[in-house]
Amino acid sequence: MRAVIYARYSSDLQSDSSIEDQVRLCREMVEGRNWREIQVYSDRAASGSNRFRPAYQEMITDARRGAFDVVVAEALDRLSRDQEDVAALFKVRIPTQSGRGFRFDAGRRSEMKPATIPN
């Protein structure tokens, strides 16, 4: 399965190590599932309440063109803090190697579990 990682922190008061920590945790999950990491998308000092973040928008564009099968994030709030935006992600229909749909794997390290969005 082709996987991408999304990481974000929201404040100038936070450091780049936050992104590095998120990516490290997600990579462990990707490797543990024998998936293939395609790309890492990251937005630094970008609010999760704004969906117009550059890397986030690039990820959505790539998803619609079928560039990957699964998004891995430390938690859903890394993708968005707005529940409407999260719900909209579940409605994205993208071509994947396994059909049409979108899959997220998210959660804190101790509880990272797959979440599949039905077609």
C-alpha positions in Angstrom: 0.0 0.0 0.0 1.3 3.4 -0.9 1.3 5.7 2.1 1.9 9.4 2.8 2.4 11.0 6.1 0.9 14.3 7.2 2.3 16.3 10.1 1.5 19.8 11.4 2.1 22.1 14.3 0.1 25.2 14.8 2.2 27.8 16.6 5.4 29.7 16.1 6.0 28.9 19.8 6.4 25.2 18.9 9.5 23.8 17.2 10.3 21.8 14.1 11.0 18.8 16.4 7.2 18.5 16.7 7.0 17.7 13.0 10.0 15.3 13.3 8.4 13.5 16.2 5.1 13.1 14.4 6.9 11.8 11.2 8.9 9.4 13.2 5.8 7.9 14.9 4.0 7.6 11.6 7.0 6.0 9.9 7.1 3.4 12.6 3.5 2.6 11.7 4.1 2.6 8.0 7.1 0.2 8.4 5.2 -2.0 10.8 2.5 -2.5 8.3 4.9 -3.1 5.4 3.5 -0.1 3.5 5.6 2.0 1.2 6.1 5.6 2.1 5.6 7.8 -0.9 5.9 11.3 0.6 5.7 13.4 3.7 3.5 16.5 3.8 4.1 19.0 6.6 2.8 22.4 7.5 4.7 24.4 10.1 3.1 27.1 12.3 -0.2 26.5 10.6 -3.6 26.4 12.4 -5.6 23.2 12.0 -8.7 25.3 11.8 -7.6 26.6 8.3 -7.8 24.0 5.5 -5.9 26.3 3.1 -2.5 25.1 4.3 0.0 24.6 1.4 1.1 21.0 2.2 -2.5 20.0 3.1 -3.8 21.3 -0.2 -1.0 19.6 -2.1 -1.9 16.3 -0.3 -5.6 16.7 -1.3 -4.7 17.4 -4.9 -2.4 14.4 -5.0 -5.1 12.2 -3.4 -7.6 13.2 -6.1 -5.1 12.1 -8.8 -4.6 8.7 -7.1 -1.0 9.3 -6.0 -1.4 7.2 -2.8 -3.7 4.8 -1.0 -3.5 5.9 2.7 -2.8 9.0 4.8 -1.0 8.4 8.1 -1.1 11.1 10.8 -0.4 11.1 14.5 -4.0 12.1 15.1 -7.0 13.3 13.1 -6.5 16.8 14.6 -3.2 17.0 12.7 -5.3 17.0 9.5 -7.9 19.5 10.8 -9.3 20.8 14.0 -12.6 21.6 12.2 -15.0 18.6 12.2 -16.6 19.7 9.0 -13.2 19.6 7.2 -12.5 16.1 8.7 -16.0 15.0 7.5 -15.2 16.4 4.0 -12.0 14.3 3.8 -14.1 11.2 4.3 -16.1 12.2 1.3 -13.1 12.5 -1.0 -13.3 9.8 -3.6 -9.9 9.1 -5.1 -8.6 6.4 -7.5 -6.5 4.0 -5.6 -4.8 0.7 -6.4 -7.5 -1.1 -4.5 -10.6 0.8 -5.9 -12.1 4.2 -5.0 -12.0 5.6 -1.5 -9.8 7.1 1.0 -8.1 5.6 4.1 -6.7 7.3 7.1 -4.6 5.8 9.9 -4.4 8.0 12.8 -4.0 8.1 16.6 -1.6 8.6 19.3 1.3 6.2 19.3 -0.2 3.9 21.8 -3.5 3.7 20.0 -2.7 3.9 16.3 -5.3 1.9 14.6 -6.5 1.8 11.0 -9.7 3.6 10.0 -11.1 2.8 6.6 -13.5 5.0 4.8 -16.0 2.9 2.8 -16.5 3.4 -0.9 
